[in-house]
Amino acid sequence: MISPTRPQLVGSFGMVAASDWLAAASGMAMLERGGNAFDAAAATGLVLQVVEPHLNGPGGEVPIILYDAGLAKVVVVDGQGPAPRAASIERFRQLGVPLIPGTGLLAANVPGAFSAWMLMLKRYGRLSLREVMEPVIHYARHGVPILPAVHQAIVNCEARFTDHWPSSGEVFLRQGRAPGAGTRFQNLQLAAVYEGILASAESAGSGRDQQIEGARRAFYEGVVAEAVDRFVPGAELWDETGVAHPGFLEGADLASWQSSFESPLFVDYQGVRVHKTGPWGQGPVFLQQLQLLAGYDLGSLAPDSADFVHLVTECAKLAFADREAYYGDPRAVEVPIATLISREYAAERRRLVGEEASSEMRPGSPDGREPRLPSPELRALTQGMEQAAGLPPDPVGKDTCHLDVVDREGNMVSATPSGGWLHGSPVIPGLGFPLSTRSQMFWLEEGLASSLRGGHRPRTTLTPTLVLRDGRPWLACGTPGGDQQDQWSLVFFLRHLHHGLDLQTAIETPTFHSTHFHSSFYPRAAGLREVHLEGRFAREVVEDLRRRGHDVKLHPEWSLGRLCAVEQGLDGQLRAGADPRQGQAYAAGR
């Protein structure tokens, strides 16, 4: 087993783990100031918008799972904004667009993150809005060091910004070039927007709740909604179709939507209770995988063995096939989720797991339903577009961020902010940030669970995890990685629970994932039988997997995943770990 490169943090006051060190430090500052986990999570999430603009932004979204120690209750915050009401399959057909592109304005949906943070703060937080927003305003105005990954992302977009999206170039280029790694980057437009929102909030009244609601209204009915109205419907800008298009999103879409609370889904597994979002996210595949794996003695398998990789991969294929056939916004389509995450259904599906790698996508028939996948013609189109671009199926997808927080009172938060990527959509003039392109996850075919429906949520990949043990909060974890989030997180979780690896060791142990299903990202291609491994796996493991029929794709030794985790032990001690991969994620605590 490996020796971790960093220690697992242990303390009793509070822990914050995030995919960037400045964000983690900002969250820890809220705890030191007397705030709770909810204040810390919101401050961390807002700062991530500035330090990792290639992975998330104010125009993006965030699902949140939290544990309220006062009420001893787990709650989901829906921070996934819906598609514009004017968007429809027919409108796309009129444009001659068979797949929603992953760039430009056609895929724009309502920004969900700000409303979600405000809703959580209003209900559960303690600090003033000014205290929570101070770090993001400070870093936007005074600057942050450009991370190497941010520098490279902007380099990759230089021609796009110069030739097609000049408003993005105004914010992210310096004299037409990407700012150098390590140099200071300021987003003065965003600083002014957040300063204006805070001023509007404080003018709404002296009460904390009044101010937080005032901030939400300023965003969704004021400055951001107005800028969307001025820009999106009339701007014809380049996207991946090769044709310039305006978008469907309007200010009225923002004004008519608010984040909301939901009950989580959960399953009991090996003495713990694992909570995820509903099937508008991919989180239930984590639960389905656990139910499938419950029939095996995982603790007897070495966590880096071919047997372990094969078994986890084959169960993942079955769960993700069900995702493709049945998951969607339950406000728009009936999802048989109770059956999908049940032990009985898993027992039936488990019979399909064999000694060889499966080569077909095999959704089940929950409650006797006939599975519905995209048509063969549409599936062929996705593969053809991938090949035409000269690219293999994307093994990681568009990336994102993650954060986890636990405080000394036992409150816990797990959140996965994403969307509003600087490479995905042009910056809205005057705001300093682009919109999300999450609507690319809809299919433009009638009758599918995740077909485009105006005013409803796309089936997102974002998927935080919160786990109770003996009725008390035990673990919060997650990772960036698109479709791979509920695979990398699962592998970490299994190694921690079954093999006793501490948080940091479980995070750093070589990981893997499957792409045996359609990518959620344009152009939606699938890599049947493919299993992707970090290069630190032993050669005999790779050869054994290939003998079983897996199409093994090897990656650099430290390249898959960017996990974060916090934990409250049975002894009352708090622990945290963060992934050294890419050199950005850090934990803070004491």
N, C-alpha and C positions, 0 to 999 in steps of 0.2 A: 504494500500500500504506500501511497505517496506521503512525503513530508510536506505539509502546506508551506507556502511562501510567506504567509502572514499568520498572526495569532488569531484565534477566536477571541473576541472581546467579551469580558465578563464584568458585571457590576450590579448595582442595585438602584441606581437613580433613574436611568433612562437610556435607550438605545435608538439610534437612527441609522439605517443602512440605505444607501441610494446609489444610483448609477453615475453620480459625480460627487467629488469631495466637497465642493463649495455648497452644493445643495444639502448634503448631509450635515455639514457644519451649520448651515442656516437653520435647519430643523433642530439641531441640538441647542442652538442659541435660544430658541423658543422655550425649550424645557428649562434651561437655566434661568430664564426670565420669569418662570412661574407658570408657563403654559402647560397644556397637557398634550397627549399624543396627537390630538386632532389639530391643534394649533401648529404643532411641529410638522405634521404631514402637509398641511396646506402651504406653509412657508417653503418647505422642501420642493413641493410640486411646482410652485410658481417660479422658484429660482431655476429649476430644470429647464424652463422655457427659454431662459437667457443663455445658460451655459451649454445646453445641447440643442440648439435650434435646428440641427439636421435631423433630430429624432422626435421633437415635439414642439408645440408652441401654443400661444393663446387661442389660435384657431382650431386646436385639436380637441381631443376627448380624453376622458379618464373614468374607467370603472373603479370603484372603491369598495372594499369590504372592511368593515370596522367592528370592533367589539367594544361595547359600552359597559364598563365595569359597574357603573351605578345601577343599571337595569339588568346586568348579566345577560346581554342580548347581542346577537350578531345581526348586522344590518348591511344591505347593499345600497350604495348610492349609484343610481343610473346617471352616468355622465357621458352617455353616447347620444349625440345629437342625431336627429332624423334626416332623411333625404328631403330636399325641397318639395313642397306640395305640388309644384308644377312639373316635377320630373315624372316621366312615365315611360314604359317600354315603347309605346306608340311614338312618343316624341323622339326617342333615339332612333327608331326605325325611319322616321322622316328624315333624319340627318344621315342615314346610311351608316350608322355606328352599331356593329353587332356586339361589341364588348365595351363596357365603360372603361375609358382609359385611366391609367393610374396617375396621370399628370394633367395639369390645366384646370379649367373651371367646371367642366362637365361633371366631375366627380365630387364637387363641393357639397358638403352637408352642414347642418347647423353646428357651430362650435359648442361642445358640451362641457369642456373642462372647467371654465370659470364658474358656471352655474353650479357645478358639482362641488367645487371647493367652497363656494359661498354657502351652499345648503348645509354642508357638513359643519362649517364654522358656526353658522347660526344656531344649529341644534345642539352641538356638542362642544364647541370651543369655549375658551375662557378669556383669551387676550383680546385687545381691541383690534379692529381691522387695520389701523395704522401700524401697529406693531407687527402684524403678520405680513403686511405688504411692504414693509420697510426694506427687507433684504432684496426683493426682486427689483424695486425701484432703484436702490443703490447700485446694484450690479448692472442694470440696463443703462443708467446714466454715467456711472464712473468706470465701467468696463470690467471685463473678465479676460483671463488669458485664453487665447484661442487654442483649443486642444488639437493635437495632430489629426484626429479623426474629423474634427470640424473643418480644419484647413483643407484636408483632402476632399471633403464633400463639396466645399465651395469651389475648389479647383475643378472638380468634375462638372460643375454647373456654370463655369465662367462663360462659355459660348452661349449657353441657354439664356443666361441673364443679359448678355450683351446683345444677342440677336433677337430675342423674343420677349423677355420679361425685364424691361428696364427698371421697373419699380423695385425689383429684387436687387438689381445691381446697385441702386442708390443706397441700399442698406448694407449689403454684404460684400461689396467690392470696394477696393481702395485704388483709385486711378485705374480702374478696369481689371484689377487683379485681386486674387484672394489674399486676405491678410495673412501674414506668415504665422506659422505655429509658434505659440508662446508670446506673440504680440498682444497688446490690449485691444479688445473689441468692445465698442460701445454701440448700443441700439437706442439712439436718442429719440427716435420716433416712438418706440414702445415705452420708454421712460415717460414721455409726455402723455401718452394715452393713459397709463396707469396712474400718473399723478393727477390727471384730470378726473379719472374715475374715483379716486380717493377723495378729491375735493368735492365732487358731487355727492359722494356718500356722506361726508361730514356735514354738508349743508342740508341733508335730508332730515337731520334731527340729532339729538344728543345721545339717544339710546343706542346700545351696541346692535341690537336687532334691526333698528331703523337704518343704521349706517350700512350694515351688510346687505340689506334689501335694496338700499339706495345704490350700492355698487353694482348689484346684479342688474337693476333697471338701467343704469348708465351704460352698461355694456350691451344689453340685449334690446334696449329701446332707444338708446342714445348714440354715442359716438361710433360704436362698431357697427350697429345695424344701419346707421345712416351711410357709413362708408361702403358697406356692402351694397346698398341700394345704388349708390353713385357709380360703382365699379363693375360688379359682376354681370348684371344683365346686358350691359352695353359693350363690354370689352371683348373683342374677338382676338384671342391669343392662342398661340401654339399649344398643342397637346400631342400625345403619342400617336394619335391617328394620322398625324402629318398635316392636318387641316386646322385652321384657326377657328375656335368656337367661343361664344360667350357661355355663361353658366345659367342655371335655373334658379339659384338661390337668391332670395330677396330679403330685405329687412324685416318684412312681415313674418317670414319663417322664424327668425330669431325672436321676435316679440311674442309669438304665440307658443313658445316652448319654454319649459322649465325642467331642470333636473328633479328627480323624485327618489323617494326611498322605496326599496323592494325587500321582500324576504329572500334569503339565500336558498340555494339548493344545497343538500348535504348528503353524505353517506357515512356510515360507521365502518371503520376499517382498523383492524388490529388494535382495538382499544382507544382509538381516537376518532373524532368527528371532523370531517373535512368539508369546508364550505366554499362554494363557488357561486358565480353569477348564474342567471338564467340562460336559456339557449339563444338569446340575442348575442351572447358571447360564446366562445368555444369552450368555456370553462367546464361544462358538463362532460367533455371528453376525458378530463382528468378523473372524474368520478366513475365514468364507464370503465376506464382502464383499471382503476382500483378494484372494481367489482369483478372484472375478468381475472385479475392477478390474485384475487383472494383464494382462488382454488389451487394455488401452488405454494410450495415452501421456498419462498425467495431467500430466506435467511441461510439456506443450505447452499446457495449458489454464490460463488465469488462475484463481487460487484463489478468486476471488469472482465468477466469470462464471456466466452461465446454463448454459453447456455443462457446467461442473464440477458445479453443483448438480443439474442434471438427471441426469447420469450416476451420481453417487453415490447420489441418491435412488432411481433405478430399481433399482440393485443392492441397496440396502438393502431394498426391498420384497420382492425374491426371497428374500433371506436370512431376513428375519423371517417370511415365509410358511412357510419350513421350520421355523423355531422353533416356530410354532404347531402344526404337524403332527407334529413328531417329538421335540422336546426334553422331557426329564423326568428323574427320578432314575434313573440307570442301574443302581442296585441294585434297582429295582422293575420297570423296563421296558427292553426292548432298544432302544437308540438306534443307528441306523446312522451313527454319527458319523464313522468313518474315511472313508466315502464322501462324506458331506455336506461335509467340509472338503478334499476331494481336488481336484486340478487338472482331472481328467477330468470330474468332475461339474460343476464350474464352467464348463468349456468348453461343455458341453451346455446349461446354464442361460443362459449368456451370449447365446445366440441369441434369447432372449425380450426382450432390451433393445432398444427401438426409439426413434424420434425423438419419439414422443408419450408422454404420461403414461399408464401402464397404469391400468386402472380396476377390476381384479379381484385377489383374493388368489390367488396361483398357486404353491402348494407343488409341489415336484418329486416324482420317483419313484425315490429312491436304492435301488439293488439291486433295482429292479423293484417296489418296494412301492407300495401304493395309499395316498395321503395321507389322513389322517383329521383333519378339523377338527370343532369343535363343531357340533352339528346346526343346521339353519336355524332351528328353533324357539328354540333357546337363543341363537343370535346375534340373533334378533329381540327376545328378551327383554332382552338387554343394551342394545340401542339404545332400547327402550321405557322402560327404567328411567332411562336418562340423560335422555331427553326429559321424563319425568315429573318429574324433579328440577329441570327448567328450566335445565339446564346443558349447554354444548357438551362434546364429548369433551375430556377433560383433556389439554392438550398437553404437560404436563411430568410429571404423576404425583406421587406422594408423594416427597419429597426425601430426601436422605441426606447422607453425609459422605465425604471421601476423604483419604488421606495417602500420601506417597511419601518414602522415605528412602534415601540412599546414604552410606556412610562411606568413609574413606580406605583401608580394606582391600579395597574393592570389593564388600562386601556390599550388597544392595539389597532393598528391600521395597516392595510396592504393596498397599494394602488399602483396602477400601470398607466401613466400618462403617455399619450402618443398623438400622432397626427399633426397637421399643420407643418409638415416637413418643408424645409426651404427648397428641396429639390422637387417637391411634388406640385406646387402651385405658386403662381406669382404673388409677391407681396402686395397687399392691398395698400394703395397709395395713402400715405399719412398715418398708417397704423404700425408699420414696421414688422408685420408678420403675415404669412400666407394662411389660407384656409386648409382644412382637412380634405383629403381625397378618399375618405373611407367608403364613399358610395361605390367605388370600384369593386366592392365585395358583393354587390348585387349581381344576379344573372339577368340578362335581357331576354328571358324566355318565360312564357306564362306557365303557371302551375307548379313552380318549384317552391320549396319552403323559403328560399332566400331570393325569390324573384323581386325585382324592383317594384316597390309600392311607395308612391309619394307620401310624405308625412310619416313614414315609419323608419325604424332603425335598421341599418345594415347589420349583418351578422359579423361582428367584430372578432378579431383574434385576441383582443386584450383580456387578460385573465389573471388577476391577483388571487392569492390563496390564503385562507385563514383557518387554522386548525385548533380545536379544543381537545384537551385531555382531562378526564375526570371533571368535565363541566367547566373547566377554567381555560383561559386563553393560553395556548402553548406555543404556536408557531405561526409566523406570517412570512411568506416568501413569494418570489416571482422573478421574472427575467424578461428582458427584451427578446425579440426573435420571431415575430410574426407567428406563423403556423407552428413553429417549434416550441413556443412558450410552454404548452402543456405536455411537452416531452422532456425538455431539459429540466423543468421544475419537478416533474414526476421522478426522473432518475435521481435527482438530488434528494427528494423526499424519501424514496425507497432506501437509498443508501444510509440516510440518517436514521430512519426508523428501524429497518431490518438489520443493518450491519453495524449500527452504533457509531458511525463516523460523526465527529463533531461538525458543527455548521461549516467551518472553514474548510475542513478536509473534504466533506461531501461536495462542497462547491467546486473545489479545485480538482477533484478526481476526473479523469478523462470522460467525456460524455459523447452522446450519439443521438441521432434522430432519423426518422423515416420521412420520405416525401411521396409515399404511396397513395396520393390523393391529390385533388386539384388544389393548387396554390390559391390562397385567398386574394392574391395580388395579380394585377394585370401582367401578362396575358393569360393567367389562370392555368398554366400547364401542370401536368403531373409527371412524376418520375417513378413509374411502377417498379417495384422490387428494390428500389434504391434505399440503401441505408448509409448514412453519412457518419463517419467516425473521425475523431481527432487522431492525429498521427502518433500519439503516445500509447495507443493500444498495441499489445504484443503482436508480432507477426503471425504467431500461430492462431491467435483469435481471428485475425483478418482472413487467414486461409480457411479456417473452419467455417466461418460465415459464408464465404464464397462457395464452399463445398455444399452448403445447404441451399444454395440458389440465390442468395442475396447479391445484388449488384452493389458492391461496396465502393463508396467514394471516400477517399482519404483527404483530410484537410490538415492545415498546419497544426502544430502540436497544441497551441493555446488559442483556439479560434472560435469554438462553439459555445455560446451562452454568455451571459453577463448577469449572474444571479446575485440577489441580495436576500438576506434573511435575518429575522430577529426572533428571539425565543424567551419565554418565561418558564424556567425550570420548576420542577416540583419542589425544589429547595428554596424557591422564591428568587433565585438569582436571575438576572437578565443577561442574555447573550446576543451576539451579533456577528455576522460574517458578510463579506462582500468579495466579489469576483476580481481577481487580478487581471483577467483577460482584458485587453485593450487599455489597461492602465488608467481607468477612469473611476470605477466604482470604489467607494470606501464606506466604512462604518465608523460612527462616532458614538461614544458613550462613556458612562462612568458609573 
